[in-house]
């Protein structure tokens, strides 16, 4: 971690994306978790019509690391319409 990418302990990175089915979403999440130093804070899969909306929340990532994780997620097979939110909670 560099000084240019500080990690606030209360910061959360929320990745929201669509996938054609739960297995595609879980494969993408598995790959993302294997390649990051972030800690899993929460995970939700929600069926929406014919797709699945995945919400993956990680703790312990700086903004640059979160953007890199989002870029990797976006390249996974089946991942569509990825959005990254940077949230700051209370300690």
Buried (B, 14 or more C-beta within 10 A) or exposed (E): EEEEBEBBEEBBBBBBBBBBEEEBBBBBBEBBBEEBEBEBBEBEBEEEEEBBBBBBBBBBBBBEBBBBBBEBBBEBEBBEEBEBEBEEEEE
